[in-house]
């Protein structure tokens, strides 16, 4: 289909973009990589009056370190996230999950910030950032605002971003000594995940049991969620198949998975338990290697 008519602006700075958004009001949409928005425009599932293209704002690209945080610009592409050595070292789960997004063409155009702001619960990266305890930084007319990932994703395709705010960067705690693994099940290559599990595990210093675990779930409700009961069960548990298997049985508790053509809610709950067990087992083994 042909998109509805819209006006177009291409600001050259984040501040200019915010000014344009503030003047346009809620009928404006931000265009980042366009891999999510363009299909919605073509299908007329979205019909903004103004499209604000931030592709020319170079300050929103790139990765840097600041203290014990890794800062990823919102316009950094999936491809650059995957290849960046700092991401691979300090937030390997994000690099691993980004490598599973769609296909190379999408990964070269799609951006981390665009994926997070789109907030599709079937998307890979929102649940990963939730598991990593990321913080989203937005810029608005009143200045900068930091929003923890736990508060950023509000509902289906909805975030805490205000209409006059622009997501400018994602701050990630450095977890270089954690094990990690991203496990997802999809019906065909490059399709959305039926269910995905992002697991980060910190082992005890002596290499024995599990000290802490963070688990993000993909497509198990209207927004990404953490498997808190499983995380609690894993804290202090032995890093054995039996202990991890017991904890994984609680992974779907509190979830509200959809029923659609890809599977029923009950099927997704079963997949979540299976994939959580696999992801945590892999993460405990990856803790020593620490590689993507």
ABEGO torsion letter per residue (X at the ends): XBBBBBBBBBBABAAAAAAAAAAAEAABBBBBAGAAAAAAAAAGABBBABBBBAAABAAABEBBBBEABBBBBAABBAAAAAABAAAAAABAAAAAAAAABEBAAAAAABBAAAAAAAGBAABAAAAAAAAAGBBBBBBBAAEBBBBBAAAABABBGBBABBAABBBABBBBBBBAABBBBBBBBBABBGBBBABBBBBBBBBBAAGBBBABBBBBBBGAEABBBBBAAAAAAABGBBBBAAAAAAAAAAAABGBBBBBBAAEBAAAAAAAAAAAAAAAAAAAAAAAAAGBX
